[in-house]
Amino acid sequence: MTAVVIGVGNEFRRDDGIGPAVARAVAESGVHAEISDGDPARLLEAWDGADLVVIVDAIRCTPAVPGRWHRTTLPHSIPAASSHGLGVPEAVELAEALDRRPEHLVIYAVEVADVGFGIGLSPAVAAAAATLTSAVLTEVAEEFPGTDKISNS
């Protein structure tokens, strides 16, 4: 079995960089991670062949509690409030239509404060990054008990 963690986002749009930040932190622990801009076709390519896919993405909410994160799995509904025009919900629909949906798909959506141009996460979102990284690593470890490093390669 294989796993991949996909951090969706744009590091040049402040809090939208939470996905890539978590993906990089997870990769430092030896877990295969990818960074994506959220394009549905590129997401399908990033998760191709993986049994477990964990996606981390920014989500805009009103009212928002920046740094609060939510976990959902398929077949439950996927929120369409991504900070991208097209993204995870459309990728899931496309994957289902093409029979390329991963067996296990987990999505962590992080409420954000600022997706304006600039580098660096807001304090609340940055503070959530470590806890979220731990949750993602636990998710992978529970799916693959006794394995130190999970690779998609």
C-alpha positions in Angstrom: 0.0 0.0 0.0 1.1 3.5 -0.7 0.3 6.9 0.6 0.8 10.5 -0.5 0.1 13.8 1.3 -0.8 16.6 -1.1 -0.5 20.2 0.1 -2.7 22.4 -2.0 -2.1 26.1 -2.2 0.0 29.0 -3.2 2.8 30.1 -0.9 2.7 33.6 -2.4 -0.9 34.1 -1.1 -0.1 34.2 2.6 -2.4 31.6 4.4 -3.1 29.8 1.2 0.4 28.4 1.7 -0.7 26.2 4.7 -1.1 23.1 2.4 2.5 23.4 1.0 3.8 24.1 4.5 2.3 21.0 6.0 3.4 18.9 2.9 7.0 20.0 3.4 6.9 19.2 7.2 5.4 15.8 6.5 8.1 15.1 3.8 10.8 15.8 6.4 9.4 12.8 8.3 9.9 10.6 5.3 6.3 10.5 4.1 5.9 11.0 0.3 4.4 14.5 -0.2 3.5 16.6 -3.2 2.6 20.3 -3.6 -0.2 21.2 -6.0 -1.9 24.3 -7.2 -5.2 22.5 -6.9 -5.8 22.0 -10.6 -8.0 18.8 -10.8 -5.9 17.1 -13.5 -2.7 17.7 -11.6 -4.3 16.4 -8.3 -5.3 13.2 -10.1 -1.7 12.9 -11.4 -0.3 13.6 -7.9 -2.4 10.8 -6.2 -2.1 8.3 -9.1 -1.4 4.8 -7.7 -1.8 5.8 -4.0 -4.1 3.8 -1.7 -4.2 6.6 0.9 -4.4 10.3 -0.2 -4.3 13.0 2.4 -5.0 16.5 1.1 -4.3 19.7 3.1 -5.9 22.8 1.7 -6.9 26.3 2.9 -10.6 27.1 3.2 -12.4 30.5 3.4 -15.3 30.6 5.8 -17.5 33.4 7.1 -17.2 33.8 10.0 -13.8 32.2 10.1 -11.7 31.0 13.0 -8.2 31.2 11.4 -6.2 28.1 12.2 -9.1 25.9 13.0 -9.1 22.8 10.8 -11.6 20.3 9.7 -11.2 16.6 8.6 -13.5 14.9 6.2 -13.3 11.6 4.2 -15.1 10.3 1.2 -17.9 9.4 0.6 -19.0 12.4 2.7 -19.5 15.7 0.8 -16.5 17.8 0.1 -16.8 21.5 0.9 -16.6 23.7 -2.2 -15.2 26.7 -0.3 -11.6 26.2 -1.3 -9.5 29.3 -1.8 -9.1 28.2 -5.5 -11.5 28.5 -8.4 -11.4 24.8 -9.2 -9.9 22.3 -6.9 -10.4 19.4 -4.6 -14.2 18.9 -5.1 -13.8 19.0 -8.9 -10.9 16.7 -8.7 -12.9 14.1 -6.7 -15.8 14.4 -9.2 -13.4 13.9 -12.1 -11.7 11.0 -10.4 -15.0 9.3 -9.9 -16.0 9.8 -13.5 -12.7 8.3 -14.7 -12.7 5.6 -12.0 -9.4 7.0 -10.6 -10.6 7.9 -7.1 -8.2 6.6 -4.4 -9.4 3.9 -2.0 -8.9 6.2 1.0 -9.2 10.0 0.6 -8.9 12.3 3.6 -9.1 16.0 3.4 -7.9 18.5 6.0 -9.4 22.0 5.4 -7.8 24.9 7.3 -9.7 28.1 7.9 -7.6 31.1 6.9 -7.4 34.8 7.6 -5.4 36.3 4.7 -5.0 35.0 1.2 -3.7 38.3 -0.2 -0.4 38.6 -2.0 2.6 38.0 0.2 4.7 35.4 1.8 4.2 33.9 5.3 1.3 32.5 7.2 -0.8 34.6 9.6 0.1 33.9 13.3 -3.1 31.8 13.9 -2.6 29.6 10.8 1.1 29.2 11.4 0.4 28.1 15.0 -2.0 25.4 13.6 0.6 24.0 11.2 2.5 21.9 13.8 -0.7 20.3 15.2 -2.0 19.7 11.7 1.3 18.1 10.6 1.1 15.8 13.6 -2.5 14.8 12.7 -1.5 14.1 9.2 1.4 11.9 10.3 -0.8 10.1 12.7 -3.3 9.5 9.9 -0.7 7.9 7.7 0.8 5.9 10.6 -2.6 4.5 11.5 -3.2 3.4 8.0 0.2 1.8 7.8 1.0 0.5 11.3 4.6 -0.5 11.9 6.0 1.4 9.0 8.5 4.2 9.6 8.4 5.7 6.1 5.7 5.6 3.5 6.6 6.2 -0.1 4.7 6.4 -3.3 7.9 5.6 -5.2 
